[in-house]
Amino acid sequence: MADNTIVNLGAVFYTNNEEREYSLSSTRAEIVAIFLALLTAPENSNVTIYIDSLGTINSINLAFDSTTRK
């Protein structure tokens, strides 16, 4: 890809099963979207992610905080 190429990606997950072990949330959806963006980005590319969800930001920071890993 050329420098400064903008790539758009969409994803959807749908279930009509009312009996779930865990609840779905916008935070989970945003984390999955970020994961997909990083997964599909070319190697050694710069990725800019714009997000206004403090819950999602905190969840990602917590996941990468080495002091909380087991």
Backbone as JSON Lines, residues from 0, in Angstrom:
{"i":0,"aa":"M","n":[0.83,-1.19,0.0],"ca":[0.0,0.0,0.0],"c":[0.87,1.25,0.0]}
{"i":1,"aa":"A","n":[0.38,2.25,-0.63],"ca":[1.09,3.54,-0.65],"c":[0.96,4.21,0.71]}
{"i":2,"aa":"D","n":[1.87,5.11,0.99],"ca":[1.79,5.87,2.23],"c":[0.49,6.66,2.28]}
{"i":3,"aa":"N","n":[-0.04,6.83,3.46],"ca":[-1.26,7.62,3.7],"c":[-2.5,7.03,3.03]}
{"i":4,"aa":"T","n":[-2.5,5.75,2.77],"ca":[-3.68,5.09,2.22],"c":[-4.68,4.89,3.34]}
{"i":5,"aa":"I","n":[-5.92,5.22,3.08],"ca":[-6.98,5.03,4.06],"c":[-7.71,3.74,3.72]}
{"i":6,"aa":"V","n":[-7.81,2.86,4.69],"ca":[-8.5,1.59,4.51],"c":[-9.66,1.54,5.49]}
{"i":7,"aa":"N","n":[-10.83,1.22,5.0],"ca":[-12.0,1.08,5.86],"c":[-12.31,-0.4,6.03]}
{"i":8,"aa":"L","n":[-12.78,-0.76,7.21],"ca":[-13.1,-2.14,7.51],"c":[-14.38,-2.18,8.31]}
{"i":9,"aa":"G","n":[-15.22,-3.11,8.02],"ca":[-16.45,-3.28,8.78],"c":[-16.55,-4.71,9.27]}
{"i":10,"aa":"A","n":[-17.22,-4.91,10.37],"ca":[-17.43,-6.25,10.9],"c":[-18.76,-6.27,11.63]}
{"i":11,"aa":"V","n":[-19.38,-7.43,11.63],"ca":[-20.64,-7.57,12.34],"c":[-20.69,-8.93,13.01]}
{"i":12,"aa":"F","n":[-21.27,-8.97,14.17],"ca":[-21.51,-10.23,14.89],"c":[-22.95,-10.2,15.33]}
{"i":13,"aa":"Y","n":[-23.69,-11.2,14.94],"ca":[-25.11,-11.23,15.27],"c":[-25.45,-12.58,15.88]}
{"i":14,"aa":"T","n":[-26.24,-12.54,16.94],"ca":[-26.77,-13.76,17.52],"c":[-28.17,-13.47,18.04]}
{"i":15,"aa":"N","n":[-29.05,-14.41,17.86],"ca":[-30.4,-14.24,18.41],"c":[-30.61,-15.18,19.59]}
{"i":16,"aa":"N","n":[-29.52,-15.75,20.08],"ca":[-29.59,-16.64,21.23],"c":[-29.65,-15.79,22.5]}
{"i":17,"aa":"E","n":[-30.73,-15.9,23.23],"ca":[-30.91,-15.1,24.44],"c":[-30.14,-15.65,25.64]}
{"i":18,"aa":"E","n":[-29.7,-16.9,25.57],"ca":[-29.0,-17.52,26.69],"c":[-27.49,-17.44,26.45]}
{"i":19,"aa":"R","n":[-26.87,-16.4,26.98],"ca":[-25.43,-16.2,26.82],"c":[-24.76,-16.28,28.19]}
{"i":20,"aa":"E","n":[-23.52,-16.78,28.17],"ca":[-22.75,-16.83,29.4],"c":[-22.33,-15.45,29.86]}
{"i":21,"aa":"Y","n":[-22.14,-14.55,28.94],"ca":[-21.68,-13.21,29.25],"c":[-22.51,-12.21,28.45]}
{"i":22,"aa":"S","n":[-22.55,-11.01,28.92],"ca":[-23.33,-10.0,28.21],"c":[-22.47,-9.33,27.14]}
{"i":23,"aa":"L","n":[-23.09,-9.01,26.04],"ca":[-22.41,-8.27,24.99],"c":[-22.46,-6.8,25.36]}
{"i":24,"aa":"S","n":[-21.44,-6.07,25.0],"ca":[-21.41,-4.65,25.34],"c":[-20.74,-3.87,24.22]}
{"i":25,"aa":"S","n":[-20.92,-2.57,24.24],"ca":[-20.26,-1.74,23.23],"c":[-18.75,-1.78,23.42]}
{"i":26,"aa":"T","n":[-18.29,-1.93,24.65],"ca":[-16.85,-2.02,24.9],"c":[-16.27,-3.26,24.24]}
{"i":27,"aa":"R","n":[-16.95,-4.4,24.37],"ca":[-16.47,-5.62,23.72],"c":[-16.43,-5.44,22.21]}
{"i":28,"aa":"A","n":[-17.48,-4.84,21.67],"ca":[-17.54,-4.63,20.22],"c":[-16.4,-3.73,19.76]}
{"i":29,"aa":"E","n":[-16.09,-2.69,20.52],"ca":[-15.01,-1.78,20.15],"c":[-13.66,-2.46,20.25]}
{"i":30,"aa":"I","n":[-13.46,-3.29,21.26],"ca":[-12.2,-4.02,21.4],"c":[-12.02,-4.98,20.22]}
{"i":31,"aa":"V","n":[-13.08,-5.66,19.83],"ca":[-13.01,-6.57,18.67],"c":[-12.69,-5.78,17.4]}
{"i":32,"aa":"A","n":[-13.3,-4.62,17.24],"ca":[-13.04,-3.79,16.05],"c":[-11.57,-3.35,16.01]}
{"i":33,"aa":"I","n":[-11.03,-2.96,17.15],"ca":[-9.62,-2.57,17.22],"c":[-8.72,-3.76,16.9]}
{"i":34,"aa":"F","n":[-9.05,-4.91,17.47],"ca":[-8.28,-6.12,17.2],"c":[-8.28,-6.45,15.71]}
{"i":35,"aa":"L","n":[-9.45,-6.38,15.08],"ca":[-9.54,-6.66,13.64],"c":[-8.72,-5.66,12.82]}
{"i":36,"aa":"A","n":[-8.76,-4.4,13.21],"ca":[-7.98,-3.39,12.5],"c":[-6.49,-3.7,12.59]}
{"i":37,"aa":"L","n":[-6.02,-4.06,13.78],"ca":[-4.61,-4.38,13.96],"c":[-4.24,-5.68,13.26]}
{"i":38,"aa":"L","n":[-5.15,-6.64,13.27],"ca":[-4.9,-7.93,12.64],"c":[-4.75,-7.8,11.12]}
{"i":39,"aa":"T","n":[-5.5,-6.9,10.53],"ca":[-5.49,-6.76,9.07],"c":[-4.52,-5.69,8.57]}
{"i":40,"aa":"A","n":[-3.91,-4.95,9.47],"ca":[-2.95,-3.92,9.06],"c":[-1.68,-4.58,8.52]}
{"i":41,"aa":"P","n":[-1.11,-4.02,7.47],"ca":[0.14,-4.57,6.94],"c":[1.24,-4.52,7.99]}
{"i":42,"aa":"E","n":[2.16,-5.47,7.92],"ca":[3.28,-5.5,8.86],"c":[4.06,-4.2,8.8]}
{"i":43,"aa":"N","n":[4.53,-3.77,9.94],"ca":[5.35,-2.56,10.07],"c":[4.65,-1.29,9.6]}
{"i":44,"aa":"S","n":[3.32,-1.29,9.63],"ca":[2.59,-0.09,9.24],"c":[2.24,0.72,10.49]}
{"i":45,"aa":"N","n":[1.99,1.99,10.3],"ca":[1.52,2.85,11.38],"c":[0.01,2.83,11.35]}
{"i":46,"aa":"V","n":[-0.59,2.61,12.51],"ca":[-2.05,2.54,12.61],"c":[-2.5,3.61,13.59]}
{"i":47,"aa":"T","n":[-3.45,4.41,13.19],"ca":[-4.05,5.4,14.08],"c":[-5.49,4.98,14.32]}
{"i":48,"aa":"I","n":[-5.84,4.85,15.59],"ca":[-7.2,4.46,15.97],"c":[-7.8,5.61,16.76]}
{"i":49,"aa":"Y","n":[-8.95,6.08,16.31],"ca":[-9.67,7.14,17.0],"c":[-10.81,6.5,17.77]}
{"i":50,"aa":"I","n":[-10.87,6.77,19.07],"ca":[-11.93,6.2,19.9],"c":[-12.2,7.16,21.05]}
{"i":51,"aa":"D","n":[-13.45,7.26,21.44],"ca":[-13.8,8.16,22.54],"c":[-14.34,7.4,23.75]}
{"i":52,"aa":"S","n":[-14.15,6.1,23.77],"ca":[-14.67,5.28,24.86],"c":[-13.6,5.05,25.92]}
{"i":53,"aa":"L","n":[-13.73,5.71,27.05],"ca":[-12.76,5.54,28.13],"c":[-12.76,4.1,28.64]}
{"i":54,"aa":"G","n":[-13.92,3.45,28.64],"ca":[-14.0,2.06,29.08],"c":[-13.15,1.14,28.21]}
{"i":55,"aa":"T","n":[-13.2,1.36,26.91],"ca":[-12.41,0.55,25.98],"c":[-10.92,0.85,26.15]}
{"i":56,"aa":"I","n":[-10.58,2.12,26.26],"ca":[-9.18,2.51,26.46],"c":[-8.64,1.89,27.74]}
{"i":57,"aa":"N","n":[-9.4,1.97,28.82],"ca":[-8.97,1.39,30.1],"c":[-8.82,-0.12,30.0]}
{"i":58,"aa":"S","n":[-9.73,-0.79,29.3],"ca":[-9.64,-2.25,29.14],"c":[-8.38,-2.65,28.39]}
{"i":59,"aa":"I","n":[-8.06,-1.91,27.34],"ca":[-6.85,-2.21,26.57],"c":[-5.61,-1.94,27.4]}
{"i":60,"aa":"N","n":[-5.58,-0.81,28.1],"ca":[-4.44,-0.5,28.96],"c":[-4.26,-1.57,30.03]}
{"i":61,"aa":"L","n":[-5.35,-2.03,30.61],"ca":[-5.3,-3.07,31.64],"c":[-4.74,-4.37,31.07]}
{"i":62,"aa":"A","n":[-5.15,-4.71,29.85],"ca":[-4.68,-5.95,29.22],"c":[-3.18,-5.91,28.95]}
{"i":63,"aa":"F","n":[-2.64,-4.73,28.67],"ca":[-1.23,-4.62,28.35],"c":[-0.37,-4.16,29.52]}
{"i":64,"aa":"D","n":[-0.98,-3.94,30.67],"ca":[-0.23,-3.54,31.86],"c":[0.45,-4.78,32.44]}
{"i":65,"aa":"S","n":[1.75,-4.82,32.38],"ca":[2.49,-6.01,32.81],"c":[2.31,-6.31,34.29]}
{"i":66,"aa":"T","n":[1.94,-5.34,35.1],"ca":[1.78,-5.59,36.53],"c":[0.48,-6.33,36.83]}
{"i":67,"aa":"T","n":[-0.47,-6.34,35.89],"ca":[-1.74,-7.04,36.15],"c":[-1.81,-8.39,35.46]}
{"i":68,"aa":"R","n":[-0.82,-8.72,34.64],"ca":[-0.83,-10.02,33.94],"c":[-0.51,-11.13,34.9]}
{"i":69,"aa":"K","n":[-1.09,-12.27,34.62],"ca":[-0.8,-13.46,35.45],"c":[0.0,-14.45,34.66]}
